[in-house]
């Protein structure tokens, strides 16, 4: 007699974790895999919003989820509890672009002369290589510090991400240049660096790659800056939508108007809306006639005439006479709150193309590192010289950087839900 099959566990709980420390799509993929390995857990991690949506059963606690994320090398915190009165007030956003912007512009200023000196032999004066080293060192060390730090953290946890490729490639080019300058022939007076599309098949003691190390670092920094700016722009639409709500309302109690915070409003309360004011919450008009500007909801620029018995929506503007409205929905049940929730869910969700890019990014980095090592071995074994072998291996590391693979799918997915509320207004 066979025992009855055990029914599958049902995920009864759901929460969102705010994830910190992610630098590319493969980071999100790693966290997602770790969380989904827990019994009774189904997780989706979105790199764009830096949030993890987790469904779990009663055998798992939120602390178990946080611990799993931290063991993976990232941070996780529970978001603040949502206010029962409606959408969260839009706090003043932190300018997350300031740090990347400063790092980018300093690197650009230092990198441009390094590239010009390397590619224009006529500008290569007697000790130009040492000036290039002086300019390139801050770019590789300070400008690329976020990549090196992330690569080290991932290495400690036995993982490889896009930062691993960037860090390996730039440090290899910079380290080779240091060896050639201090121990080889590249530091000699009058050394020239001809620009050529051919791979040099020499011993490499007289070649430097400072322009490659600084140029790649600056290029990746530019990508990170535009990524952060895109995320900030996408979030601005949601903040603007949340700001459509009002902060206080004039409630009628025993025939007397009393000004109270909107979060103290209850279903059935009667409140006054004067001309030019926003309607505090969804309700039904009891007294008065007016024209209501509902462009934020419908996109229609012509105000709609309303009177007793008509339904009005919170956040719309009373463009005519005085109205007395009875509240029918408050807080998170209002149409404005539901719109904000839908926009947030759209930004937090993953399109099919994003899931495909994340899956590819998760296995792409180890494959590229293996290909770079194989390339190095092949060129050395082919008696092509250390310079040719090194150049080919570093080229594989840098040019195969999967950031474009992960990022190309994201700006449209961020921008579409961000543009929807504004296009309706």
RAMO-V659868 format. One record per pair of residues at least 24 apart in sequence whose ideal C-beta (glycine too) atoms are under 8 Angstrom apart, sorted by the first residue. I is the first residue (numbers start at 1). GAP is how many residues later the second one is. If there is no record, write none. Layout:
[[I;GAP] [I;GAP]]
This chain:
[[9;30] [9;31] [9;48] [9;50] [10;47] [11;29] [11;30] [11;31] [11;44] [11;45] [11;46] [12;45] [12;46] [13;42] [13;43] [13;44] [13;45] [14;39] [14;40] [14;41] [14;42] [15;39] [15;41] [15;47] [15;50] [15;63] [16;35] [16;36] [16;37] [16;38] [16;63] [16;332] [17;34] [17;35] [17;37] [17;48] [17;49] [17;52] [17;59] [17;60] [17;61] [17;62] [18;32] [18;33] [18;58] [18;59] [18;60] [18;61] [19;26] [19;31] [19;32] [19;33] [19;50] [19;55] [19;56] [19;57] [20;30] [20;54] [20;55] [20;56] [20;57] [21;52] [21;53] [21;54] [21;129] [21;132] [22;25] [22;28] [22;52] [23;123] [23;124] [23;127] [23;138] [23;139] [23;140] [24;137] [24;138] [24;139] [24;337] [24;378] [24;379] [24;382] [25;137] [25;332] [25;333] [25;336] [25;337] [25;377] [25;380] [25;381] [25;382] [26;135] [26;136] [26;332] [26;335] [26;336] [26;338] [26;339] [26;376] [26;380] [27;47] [27;127] [27;134] [28;330] [29;329] [29;330] [29;332] [29;333] [30;42] [30;129] [30;131] [30;332] [31;38] [31;41] [31;43] [32;326] [33;329] [34;34] [34;35] [34;37] [34;38] [35;30] [35;33] [35;34] [38;26] [38;27] [38;30] [41;24] [44;305] [44;306] [46;301] [46;302] [46;303] [46;304] [47;311] [47;359] [47;363] [48;183] [48;186] [48;299] [48;362] [48;365] [48;366] [49;182] [49;298] [49;299] [51;297] [52;24] [53;295] [71;86] [72;85] [72;87] [73;80] [73;81] [73;83] [73;84] [73;86] [82;250] [83;180] [83;248] [84;179] [84;247] [84;248] [85;177] [85;178] [85;179] [85;180] [85;245] [85;246] [85;247] [86;159] [86;176] [86;177] [86;195] [86;244] [86;245] [86;246] [86;248] [86;250] [86;251] [87;154] [87;155] [87;158] [87;245] [87;249] [87;250] [87;253] [87;254] [88;154] [89;153] [90;149] [90;150] [90;152] [90;153] [93;139] [93;142] [93;143] [93;146] [95;137] [96;132] [96;135] [96;136] [97;128] [97;131] [97;132] [97;135] [100;121] [100;124] [100;125] [100;128] [101;124] [103;39] [103;40] [103;43] [103;118] [104;114] [104;117] [104;118] [104;120] [104;121] [106;32] [106;33] [106;36] [106;37] [107;32] [107;36] [107;107] [107;110] [107;111] [107;114] [108;110] [108;114] [110;25] [110;26] [110;28] [110;29] [110;33] [110;104] [111;24] [111;25] [111;28] [111;100] [111;103] [111;104] [111;106] [111;107] [114;25] [114;96] [114;97] [114;100] [114;101] [115;96] [115;99] [115;100] [117;76] [117;94] [118;75] [118;77] [118;90] [118;92] [118;93] [119;76] [119;92] [120;75] [121;71] [121;72] [121;73] [121;74] [124;67] [124;68] [124;69] [126;63] [126;64] [127;62] [129;52] [129;57] [129;58] [129;62] [129;64] [129;79] [129;81] [130;51] [130;57] [132;76] [132;78] [132;79] [133;44] [133;45] [133;48] [133;75] [133;77] [135;79] [136;38] [136;41] [136;74] [136;75] [136;77] [136;78] [137;37] [139;74] [139;75] [139;78] [139;79] [140;30] [140;31] [140;34] [140;73] [140;74] [140;77] [143;71] [143;74] [143;75] [143;78] [144;26] [144;73] [144;76] [144;77] [146;78] [147;70] [147;73] [160;205] [160;206] [160;209] [161;204] [162;199] [162;203] [162;239] [162;240] [162;241] [162;244] [164;201] [164;205] [165;200] [165;203] [165;204] [165;232] [165;233] [165;235] [165;236] [165;237] [166;50] [166;51] [166;54] [166;232] [166;235] [168;201] [168;204] [168;229] [169;47] [169;225] [169;228] [169;229] [169;232] [170;42] [170;43] [170;46] [170;47] [170;228] [171;42] [172;218] [172;221] [172;222] [172;225] [173;36] [173;37] [173;39] [173;40] [173;43] [173;221] [174;35] [174;36] [174;39] [176;28] [176;31] [176;32] [176;33] [176;214] [177;31] [177;32] [177;33] [177;36] [180;24] [180;25] [180;26] [180;27] [180;28] [181;27] [199;185] [199;188] [199;189] [199;192] [199;193] [200;185] [200;187] [200;188] [200;191] [201;183] [201;184] [201;186] [201;187] [202;183] [202;185] [203;182] [203;183] [203;184] [204;181] [204;182] [204;183] [204;186] [207;180] [209;182] [209;185] [212;182] [212;186] [216;182] [220;181] [220;183] [223;180] [223;181] [223;184] [227;180] [227;183] [230;180] [230;181] [230;184] [230;185] [231;183] [233;181] [233;182] [233;185] [234;113] [234;180] [234;181] [234;183] [234;184] [235;112] [235;183] [236;182] [237;106] [237;180] [237;181] [237;182] [237;183] [237;184] [237;185] [238;102] [238;105] [238;106] [238;109] [238;180] [238;183] [240;181] [240;182] [241;95] [241;98] [241;99] [241;102] [241;180] [242;98] [244;34] [244;52] [244;71] [244;92] [245;33] [245;69] [245;70] [245;91] [246;31] [246;32] [246;33] [246;34] [246;68] [246;69] [249;31] [249;32] [250;24] [252;72] [263;68] [265;62] [265;65] [266;61] [266;64] [267;60] [267;61] [267;62] [267;63] [268;58] [268;59] [269;57] [269;58] [270;54] [270;55] [270;56] [270;57] [271;53] [271;54] [271;56] [272;50] [272;51] [272;52] [272;53] [273;45] [273;49] [273;50] [273;51] [273;52] [274;44] [274;48] [275;43] [275;44] [275;45] [275;46] [275;47] [276;41] [276;42] [276;43] [277;40] [277;41] [278;36] [278;37] [278;38] [278;39] [278;40] [279;33] [279;34] [279;35] [279;36] [279;37] [279;38] [279;39] [279;44] [279;46] [280;34] [280;45] [280;47] [281;33] [281;46] [281;48] [281;49] [281;53] [282;29] [282;30] [282;31] [282;32] [282;45] [282;46] [282;47] [282;48] [282;51] [282;52] [282;53] [283;28] [283;29] [283;31] [283;42] [283;43] [283;44] [283;45] [283;46] [284;25] [284;26] [284;27] [284;28] [284;41] [284;42] [284;44] [285;24] [285;25] [285;26] [285;27] [285;38] [285;39] [285;40] [286;38] [286;39] [286;40] [287;36] [287;37] [288;33] [288;34] [288;35] [288;36] [289;31] [289;32] [289;34] [290;28] [290;29] [290;30] [290;31] [290;32] [290;33] [291;28] [291;29] [292;24] [292;25] [292;26] [292;27] [292;28] [293;24] [293;25] [293;26] [295;129] [295;130] [296;125] [296;128] [296;129] [297;38] [297;42] [297;127] [298;126] [299;124] [299;125] [299;126] [339;82] [343;74] [343;75] [343;77] [343;78] [346;70] [346;71] [346;74] [347;66] [347;67] [347;70] [347;71] [350;63] [351;58] [351;62] [353;56] [353;60] [354;55] [354;56] [354;59] [357;48] [357;49] [357;51] [357;52] [358;48] [360;42] [360;45] [361;41] [361;44] [361;45] [364;36] [364;38] [364;41] [365;37] [368;28] [368;29] [368;32] [368;34] [369;28] [371;25] [371;29] [372;24] [372;25]]
